[in-house]
């Protein structure tokens, strides 16, 4: 074979090998990204307990990647790593950890997820979402309460913490909103002053955190607050339909 032809054949072989290596490299990177994203999805489902497809998409994929989100969730479901169920035929699947029983309070968890998403998506330039602690346990000498969440924002401009309690109230449960008196007892106990998130103002006074109540029965809850809030705690009622608006204007 002439020298030129041998050189051309060698170069062609090298080019083909390089292309094959590139394809293998891209495939390996794609698998690595997929595994990393699957791990993030599993961690998210574990933390949220119950979460909708739309919420997973909002937190991890973005608006333009619904199909990719569905593919990863379906893969995890078929692998037996998560469970799923539909509340209604017209709504997307709700995902929850494998082996966990279905909870009738699922809408409660979904609403709390939207609060978290709103706080993340609408974050102000001077705030950092420092803590979002679900089912936060508050204890004092002769009592306790379980807040649906404790949110702690960090004001990076003035280096101060801004704590807020979150409560989810849904009329579907038919339960009376009974947290006003519990927060009143916690406030009067002064135990909260010793929490890590409690900081005095410029006049060395401690202010009890606001309590954001997200509900689908605003008028009823507001009446309960007006009647029972003798301590003057700053309860803020946020209609559930307004969660995705400017949540920071409420807190």
C-alpha positions as CSV (number, residue, x, y, z in Angstrom):
1,X,0.0,0.0,0.0
2,X,1.4,3.4,-0.9
3,X,2.7,5.5,1.9
4,X,0.0,8.2,1.5
5,X,-2.8,5.6,1.6
6,X,-1.3,4.0,4.7
7,X,-1.1,7.4,6.4
8,X,-4.7,8.2,5.4
9,X,-5.9,4.8,6.7
10,X,-4.1,5.4,10.0
11,X,-5.6,8.8,10.4
12,X,-9.1,7.5,9.6
13,X,-8.6,4.8,12.3
14,X,-7.4,7.4,14.8
15,X,-10.4,9.7,14.0
16,X,-12.8,6.8,14.4
17,X,-11.3,5.9,17.7
18,X,-11.4,9.4,19.0
19,X,-15.1,9.7,18.0
20,X,-15.9,6.5,19.8
21,X,-14.1,7.7,22.9
22,X,-16.0,11.0,22.7
23,X,-19.3,9.1,22.5
24,X,-18.4,6.8,25.4
25,X,-17.3,9.9,27.4
26,X,-20.6,11.7,26.7
27,X,-22.6,8.6,27.7
28,X,-20.6,8.2,30.9
29,X,-21.2,11.9,31.8
30,X,-24.9,11.5,31.0
31,X,-25.1,8.5,33.3
32,X,-23.3,10.4,36.1
33,X,-25.7,13.3,35.7
34,X,-28.6,11.0,35.8
35,X,-27.4,9.2,39.0
36,X,-26.7,12.6,40.6
37,X,-30.2,13.9,39.7
38,X,-31.9,10.6,40.8
39,X,-30.1,11.0,44.2
40,X,-31.4,14.6,44.5
41,X,-34.9,13.4,43.7
42,X,-34.8,10.7,46.3
43,X,-33.5,13.0,48.9
44,X,-36.2,15.6,48.1
45,X,-39.0,13.0,48.3
46,X,-37.6,11.8,51.6
47,X,-37.6,15.3,53.1
48,X,-41.0,16.3,51.7
49,X,-42.6,12.9,52.4
50,X,-45.2,13.6,49.7
51,X,-44.5,15.6,46.6
52,X,-46.2,16.1,43.2
53,X,-44.5,15.8,39.9
54,X,-44.9,19.6,39.3
55,X,-43.2,20.3,42.5
56,X,-40.2,18.1,41.7
57,X,-40.0,19.8,38.4
58,X,-40.1,23.3,40.0
59,X,-37.4,22.4,42.5
60,X,-35.0,20.4,40.4
61,X,-35.6,20.7,36.7
62,X,-37.1,24.0,35.7
63,X,-40.0,25.0,33.6
64,X,-38.8,23.6,30.2
65,X,-37.9,20.1,31.4
66,X,-41.2,18.4,32.3
67,X,-40.6,15.4,30.0
68,X,-37.1,14.8,31.5
69,X,-38.6,15.1,35.0
70,X,-41.3,12.5,34.2
71,X,-38.7,10.1,32.7
72,X,-36.6,10.2,35.9
73,X,-39.5,9.8,38.2
74,X,-41.0,6.9,36.2
75,X,-37.6,5.2,36.2
76,X,-37.3,5.5,40.0
77,X,-40.9,4.2,40.4
78,X,-40.3,1.2,38.1
79,X,-37.1,0.4,40.0
80,X,-39.1,0.3,43.2
81,X,-37.3,3.2,44.9
82,X,-40.4,5.4,45.2
83,X,-44.2,4.9,45.4
84,X,-46.8,7.0,43.6
85,X,-50.5,7.6,43.6
86,X,-53.0,10.0,42.0
87,X,-55.5,11.9,44.1
88,X,-57.6,12.6,41.0
89,X,-57.3,11.3,37.5
90,X,-56.8,14.8,36.1
91,X,-53.9,15.6,38.5
92,X,-50.3,14.5,38.2
93,X,-48.9,11.7,40.4
94,X,-47.9,12.2,44.0
95,X,-44.6,10.6,44.9
96,X,-43.6,9.3,48.3
97,X,-40.9,7.1,49.7
98,X,-41.1,3.4,48.9
99,X,-42.6,1.4,51.9
100,X,-44.4,4.4,53.3
101,X,-48.2,4.2,53.6
102,X,-50.4,6.7,51.9
103,X,-51.4,9.6,54.2
104,X,-54.8,11.3,54.0
105,X,-53.1,14.6,54.9
106,X,-51.3,14.6,51.6
107,X,-52.7,18.0,50.6
108,X,-51.2,19.4,53.8
109,X,-47.8,18.3,52.7
110,X,-48.2,19.5,49.2
111,X,-49.2,23.0,50.4
112,X,-46.2,23.2,52.6
113,X,-44.0,22.2,49.6
114,X,-45.5,25.2,47.7
115,X,-44.5,27.5,50.6
116,X,-40.9,26.2,50.3
117,X,-40.9,26.6,46.5
118,X,-42.2,30.2,46.8
119,X,-39.6,31.1,49.3
120,X,-36.8,29.7,47.1
121,X,-38.1,31.1,43.8
122,X,-39.0,34.6,45.1
123,X,-36.0,35.1,47.3
124,X,-35.0,38.7,47.7
125,X,-31.4,39.8,47.0
126,X,-30.8,40.7,50.6
127,X,-32.2,37.4,52.0
128,X,-30.8,33.9,52.2
129,X,-33.1,31.0,53.1
130,X,-31.0,29.7,56.0
131,X,-33.4,27.1,57.4
132,X,-36.6,25.4,56.4
133,X,-37.3,22.9,59.2
134,X,-40.5,20.9,58.7
135,X,-42.4,19.7,61.8
136,X,-40.4,21.9,64.1
137,X,-40.7,20.9,67.8
138,X,-41.1,23.7,70.3
139,X,-40.9,22.9,74.0
140,X,-41.3,24.8,77.2
141,X,-41.6,23.7,80.9
142,X,-45.3,22.7,80.9
143,X,-46.1,22.3,77.2
144,X,-45.0,21.9,73.6
145,X,-46.3,22.5,70.1
146,X,-45.3,21.1,66.7
147,X,-45.0,23.9,64.1
148,X,-45.6,22.8,60.5
149,X,-42.3,24.6,59.7
150,X,-39.8,27.0,61.1
151,X,-38.3,29.3,58.4
152,X,-35.2,31.2,59.2
153,X,-34.1,33.9,56.7
154,X,-30.8,35.5,56.9
155,X,-30.6,39.2,56.1
156,X,-27.2,39.5,54.5
157,X,-27.3,43.3,54.5
158,X,-27.7,43.8,58.2
159,X,-26.4,40.3,59.4
160,X,-29.6,39.5,61.2
161,X,-31.8,36.4,61.3
162,X,-35.5,36.6,60.5
163,X,-37.5,33.6,61.9
164,X,-41.0,32.8,60.8
165,X,-43.3,29.9,61.9
166,X,-45.5,28.4,59.2
167,X,-48.8,26.7,59.8
168,X,-50.9,24.9,57.1
169,X,-54.7,24.9,57.7
170,X,-57.0,23.1,55.3
171,X,-60.8,23.1,55.7
172,X,-60.8,19.6,54.1
173,X,-59.7,18.2,57.5
174,X,-62.8,19.7,59.2
175,X,-60.5,20.4,62.2
176,X,-60.7,23.6,64.1
177,X,-57.6,25.8,63.8
178,X,-56.2,25.4,67.4
179,X,-52.7,26.8,67.2
180,X,-53.4,30.3,68.5
181,X,-53.6,29.3,72.1
182,X,-50.6,27.0,71.8
183,X,-48.4,29.8,70.3
184,X,-49.7,32.1,73.1
185,X,-48.5,29.6,75.7
186,X,-45.2,29.3,74.0
187,X,-44.8,33.1,73.7
188,X,-45.6,33.6,77.4
189,X,-43.2,30.9,78.5
190,X,-40.3,33.0,77.2
191,X,-38.5,29.7,76.4
192,X,-38.2,30.8,72.8
193,X,-35.9,33.7,73.8
194,X,-33.1,31.1,74.3
195,X,-33.4,29.6,70.9
196,X,-30.5,30.1,68.5
197,X,-32.6,32.0,66.1
198,X,-33.9,34.6,68.6
199,X,-32.0,37.9,68.4
200,X,-32.5,41.1,70.2
201,X,-33.2,44.3,68.3
202,X,-31.2,47.6,68.7
203,X,-33.0,48.3,72.0
204,X,-32.2,44.8,73.3
205,X,-35.8,43.6,73.0
206,X,-36.8,40.2,71.7
207,X,-39.7,39.9,69.3
208,X,-41.6,36.7,68.9
209,X,-41.5,35.4,65.2
210,X,-44.5,36.0,62.9
211,X,-46.7,33.0,62.4
212,X,-47.7,32.6,58.7
213,X,-51.0,30.7,58.4
214,X,-51.6,29.4,54.9
215,X,-55.2,28.4,54.6
216,X,-58.1,27.8,52.2
217,X,-60.6,29.2,54.7
218,X,-59.1,32.7,55.5
219,X,-62.1,34.4,57.0
220,X,-62.8,31.6,59.5
221,X,-59.2,31.4,60.6
222,X,-58.9,35.2,60.9
223,X,-62.0,35.2,63.2
224,X,-60.3,32.6,65.4
225,X,-57.2,34.6,65.6
226,X,-59.1,37.8,66.4
227,X,-60.9,36.1,69.2
228,X,-58.0,34.1,70.8
229,X,-54.9,36.2,70.2
230,X,-54.8,38.0,73.5
231,X,-51.0,38.1,73.5
232,X,-50.8,40.2,70.3
233,X,-48.7,37.6,68.4
234,X,-48.2,38.6,64.7
235,X,-50.4,36.0,62.9
236,X,-50.4,36.6,59.1
237,X,-53.2,34.8,57.2
238,X,-52.2,33.9,53.6
239,X,-54.9,32.5,51.3
240,X,-53.6,29.3,49.8
241,X,-54.4,30.5,46.3
242,X,-51.9,33.4,46.8
243,X,-48.9,31.3,47.8
244,X,-47.1,31.7,44.4
245,X,-47.5,35.5,44.6
246,X,-45.1,37.7,46.6
247,X,-44.8,35.6,49.8
248,X,-42.2,37.9,51.2
249,X,-44.7,40.8,51.3
250,X,-46.5,38.7,54.0
251,X,-43.5,37.8,56.2
